[in-house]
Amino acid sequence: MRSLALAIKTFLQALSNQQRWVKNITLVSLDSLLLIICLLLAFAVRFSPDVLLVEIQSFSHGAAWWIACHSIALWPAGLYRPVLRHAGQELLFQVVRGIMLGSLSFIIFSWFLPSVWVPRSIVVMAPIFSLLSLISLRLIFRWVIRIHLMGTPLRERNIV
C-alpha cells in the first residue's frame, strides 16, 4: 500500500513539473474518455443488453458528433483555464456551461443534418452523466493533489 502511495506521489510530481499544455492535453484526453464512457452508459441504460451493440452501431455517426460537440464545447466554456488545486464553485458553472453548449450544438447539428441523430433519451441522459463525471474527475484531482503534493490534509494538521 505504501509503494502505491509513493508511485502516485511520484507520478503526480512528474506531471506537476510538466508544462501547462501537457497538463491540458492530459485533461482533454481524460475528459474525452469520460464523455465516451458516459455516452456508452446512456446507451446501456436506454437499450436492452441483447440489442445494445446493434443500436450503438446504428447510431455511431450521431454518437461521434455528440462526442465531438461536447469535447469542443468544453474549451470555450473555460474548463481548461483554472488550476485544479484551486478548483472551487466556478468549476461547477464552467462544466455546466460546457455541457449545455455541447448539447445545444449537437441538437442544432442533428436538426439540420438528418444523418446525425441519436434517441432523445440519450440526448438527455448522456449530458447528465457527463456533468457528474467531469465534476467528479476534477474534485478527485483536487483531493489527490492536496493530499499527495501539498502535504497532509488540514484536519490532520489541527488547523481546521
Beta strands, then each sheet from edge to edge (+ up, - down):
end
